[in-house]
Amino acid sequence: MRKIQMVDLQTQYQQIKSEIDKGIQEVIDSAAFVKGKKVSEFAEHLQTYTGAKHVIPVGNGTDALQIALMALGLERGDEVITPTFTFIATAEVVALLGLKPVVVDVDWDTMNMDIEAVRRAITPRTKAIVPVHLFGQCADMEPLLSLAREKGLHIVEDACQAIGAEYTFSDGRKAQAGTMGVIGCTSFFPSKNLGCYGDGGALFTNDDALAARIQAIANHGMVVRYHHDMVGVNSRLDTIQAAVLDAKLPHLDEYISARQKAARYYDEAFRSCADLLIPVVSPHSTHVYHQYTLRLSERVASRRDEIRNRLAEKEIPAMVYYPVPLHEQKAYQDARYKTGDFPVAERLAKCVLSLPMHTCLDEEQLAYITSNVIQRFKDLKI
């Protein structure tokens, strides 16, 4: 049996080695390592895949989020609402820009933003909402978009974990994660469903003026060479990474299918385990399983680390995404919030456990993982 990894990038590479190597060699031969042709080609192909009118590649997913907020022209002190149960980058860019992060609780089943909590958090200073499509499925965007229209707010989607996920509206219309708000952001970190071999990210928008502004901000605020009309940053996807992504993009749907197949195997194995709550798939969104995240019941959650250690002894990695909600992070402590204010997020932080999930999990590995997870519970007399 192959070694079990949280993400097996080497096996994936071997499967498409000739395509990856060819793309990288073309970049080396051209010596156009920055802003080479492959960057624009990849952007065009990703536009076609997602249905977004504009795709602007940048240096990483965190840059994408920061540039999105910069492009909206928000002013210091403006409030931006985001879930408290997410990776730190979502609040980090808000704080870096002198904006005010306002965090809200999440839904227990989907672990995505609680729409009613968002409604309660809106104040006259609120200017934007950043839903996070956590672990691979879309937040419930239809009511969120309706609320944003009602209140005159911007929606910036953090789709860094959900590229390829599809949301279905009540009228049957479908849209890709990252293409429903005024701006969408994604990451191409190597472990993502569409990952490069370094850092990378992109922004999506259907607004021509915003696209032009985003392009300028990402290029030092420059439209005409050496004329800087706005404060910008230096954030670009290098050409080698674009070549890797362009080779992987035609395989993205098969990668998603492989993850979904592995998730179904996990689901069936754990469905009868009362103390293991399998992921709940939203009726509004497909799930692309960037992570396969179990929730441990309250009866056993306190022994999560013990379970992880027992699995590690069997060479099965397991991770906790995320052990500390944003409102309890030292850097983001705020007099407005205290422990107990966000009970769902705080409960999730204590009980979530993510198992290996990638495109190359085979049945032998899945059988080994699931049998050992179940056995560890038996061994601990849980």
N, C-alpha and C positions, 0 to 999 in steps of 0.2 A: 504493500500500500504506500502511495506517495505520502510524504510528510504533509500533515494538515496545517494550513495557514489561515489566518483571518482573511487574507487576500492573496491569491496565488497569481502574481503577475508574470512570473517566469514561464509557467505552463501556457498561459494565454499568449505570451510572446512567441513561444515555439510554434503555436498553431497558425500564426500569421507572420512568421519571421520574414519570409520573402517580401511581403508587402511593406512591412515596416522598414526593412533594410533598404529596399529600393527607394522609398521616399526619403530616408535620411541621406542616402548616397547622392540623390539628386540635389539636395540642399548643399551638401559639401561641394559637389561639382560646380554649383552656381556661385558658391561663396556669399550668397545673399542671406546671411544669418539673421539679420534684423529687417523686418518688413519685406521679406521675400515673397515671391509669387504664391507660395503654398499657403500663406496666411490668408490672402484674399480668396483663394480657391476654397479653403476650408470654411471660411465664413459664408461663402455662397452655398456650399453644400449643406451647412447647418441651417441656413435660412430655409432651404427646401425641405429639410427634415422636420423642422419645428413649425413651419408656417409663419414664422416671424418675418416682418418686412425688412428689418435691419438686424444684423448680428455684428457686434463690435468686439473682437477679441482683445483681451487685456492680460496683464501679468498673472493674476490669480483671482480667486473668488472673493477674497476680502477687498481687493482693489475694486472689483466690480460693484460691490455694495457701496463702497465709499464714493466712487464716481457717480453712481446712480443718485445718491443723496445730494452730491455737489451739483449735479445737472438740474435738479429741481429748484435750485436757488433758495433753499431754506435759510433762515436767519438764526443767529446764535440765540439759544433759549427756546426755539421751537421744539415741540414735543413729537417724538416718533414712537409709536406703539409697536412692541414686538413681544413674542412669547418669552416667558422666563425659563422654559425648558428647551434649551437649544445650545448650540456651540457659541462660544463667546464672541465670535466675529460680528454677529448680528448687532450686538449692543456696542461693541468696541468702536465701530466706525461712526456710530451716532455720537458717542462721547468725544471722539477725536475731532469731530467737526464743530464741537461746542454746542451741539444739540442736546436735548434732554431725553434720555431713554425712559420710556414708560413701559413697564412689563406687565403682562397679564398671564392668567393661568391658562391651562390647556385642557383638552378633552381627555378623559381617562381612557377611552377606547382607542382613538386614533393617535393620541399624543400630540395632536396639532392644535393650533390656536382656538380658544373658546370664543366664539363670535359674540356671545352676550357679554362676556368679560371685556371684550374690545369696546362694545357700545358703552358700558359703564365707565370706561377709562377715558373717553373722549372729553376734552375740555376746549375752551376757546383758543388755547395755544397749540392744539394738536394739528399737525400739518400732513403727517404721513403714517401709514400702517405698513409694517413689514411682516407679512405672514411667512413662516418657514415651512416648506414642504418636507417635513421631517421623515427621515429613514426611507423615503422613496415613494410617498403618496402625497397628493395635493391636499392642502387645507381646503375647507369648504368655501370655495371662492365665490359662488353665486351670491349668497347673502352678504359676504364681505364686500364685494363690488357694489352691491346695492346700498350698503351702509356708507361706503365711501362717496358714492354719488350724492346721497342724501346730505352728507355733511361737508361736501366739497373737499375731500381729502385725496391724496395720492396713494396708490398702492404700488409698492415695490416688492416684487416676489423674490424671496430667497429660495431659489430652486437648485441650490448647490448639491443637494442629495437626491434630486428627483428628475434629472433629465430623462425624457422619454415617457414619463408618466402622463396619462391623459385624463383630463377632467371632462365630465359630461354635464351639461346644463339641463335644466328642466324641459327646455324645448327640443332636446336631442342634439343640440350643437356640441361639438367636441373641440377641445383646445389643449395644446401641450402645456405642461408646467413651464412657467416663465414667460408665457406669451399673453397672459390675461390682464395683468396690471399695466400701468403706464410704462413701467420698466421691469424687466426680469433679469435676474443674475444667476450665473452658474459657475461652478468650479470644475477644473480638469485635473485636480490633484490626483496622483497616480491611483489611489484606491477607489476613486469614483467610478460609476458605471461606464462613463466615457472619460478615461483618464489618460494623461500624457506621461512622459518620463521625466517630469520635473514639475514646475508650477505652471498654471495656466488658468484662464477664466474667460468669461464673455458676458456681455450684456445684450438683451433683446429689447426691442421696442418697435412699435408700429407707427410712431410719430416721427415724421421727417425732421422737424426742427430739433427735437430732443436727440435724435441720432447724430445730427451734425454737432450739437453741443457736447455730447458724450465723446465723440471722436476728437474734438478739440481739447477737452479736458484731459483725456488720456494721453495727449501729445503735448504736454506742457502748456495747455491753453492756447495753442497755436493753430491758426487756420492758414494764413499766408506765412511762408517760412521766415522765421526770426521776427515775426510780429505777433505779440502775445496779447490777445484781447481779453483774457480772463485768467484767473489763477487756476493752474492745472497741476497735473502730476505726470510722472513718466511711468507709464504702465503699458506694456505691449507683450503679446504672445510671440515668443521667438520662433523662427521659421522651422527649426528642427522639431519643436513641439507641435507645430501646426501639421507637419508631415506625419508625425505619429498619430495625431488625432484624425487626420483625413484618411489614414489607412484603417483606423478602427471604426470610424463612423458607419460604413456600410454593414458592419457586423453588430451594431448596437441593438437592433431588434432581436437578433439571436442571443446576444448576451442577456438581454432582459428576460427572454424566454427561459434560458438556462437558470437564471436566478429564481424565477417563478416556479420552475420545476423543483428546484432544491427546497424552496419554501413549502411547497405542497408536501414534500416528503417529511420535512420537519413537522408540519401541521398534523399529518396523520399519525406520526409517532407519538406526539405529545398531547393529542386531543383528549385522551382519556386520563391524563394526569391532572388531577384537580388543583394541584399547587403550581402548575405551569400554565399560564394564560398566554395562548398563542396570539400573534398579531391580528388585530381586527382590521379588515379591509373596508374602507369607506365605500358606501354605495355610489358615491359620486366620482370616484377616482380609481384608476388602475394603480397597482402597487408594483414598483420596479425593484424593491428590496435592496436598496443600498446597504441596509442592515436588516438582519433578521433578529428582532428584539423581543425576547420573552419578558413577561412580567411575573415575578414570583408572588405568590399569595402572601398576605400579611403573616400567616402562620410560619412561613419559612424565610421571609425576606431578610431577617437578621442574620441568617447563616449564608448569605450570598458569597462572602469572601471565602468561607470554608469550602463552598461548592466549587468556586473558581480554582482554588488551590488543588482540590482533588482532581479536577479535570486537567489541570496543568501537569499533574503527576502522570496522567495518561497521554500527555503531549497533545492535548486539545486546548487551543487558546480560546478565551472568552473575554469580552471586554464590557466595560460599563460606560455607556453613553446616555446620560451624563451624570456624574455623581454629585454635582453641586449646581443648583439652579442659579440663574443670573443674579437674583436678588440676594443671594447668600454669598456671592463671590466678594472677597475683600475689596477688590478694586471698584466694585459697583454698589457697595452698601449705601443705602439712602434712608434718611430719616422717615421717608414716607412708607417704607416697607419694613416688616419684621417677619421672623420665622413664624409660620402659621397663617400668613396672609394668602398663600397660594398652595392650598392643601393637596391639590392633584399633582402639581409639579414636584412638591416636596416628597410625596408618596412615591412617585415614579423614580425619583433620584435614589431612593432607598431600595427599589425592587427590580429595576430593569437589568437584563443580562443579555448581551448580544453574542450570538454564536457565529462561527465561520460562515461567510457568505461571499461567494464569487462565482465567476462564470464556469469554473473548471472543477467544481465539486462532483465527484463520481459516486455511484451508489455504494461502493465499498466504504468510502469515507463517511458518507451520510449514515450508513448503518452503524459504523463504529462510533460516531459522535452521538447519535441518538441513544444507542444502547448504553453507552457510558454515562450520559446525562441521567437517564432513568435509574441506572444502577447506583450512581452516587447518592441519589435520594434514598434509595433502599439502604445503602451502607450507613447513612447517617440516621437511619431509623426515623426519617421524616414522614 
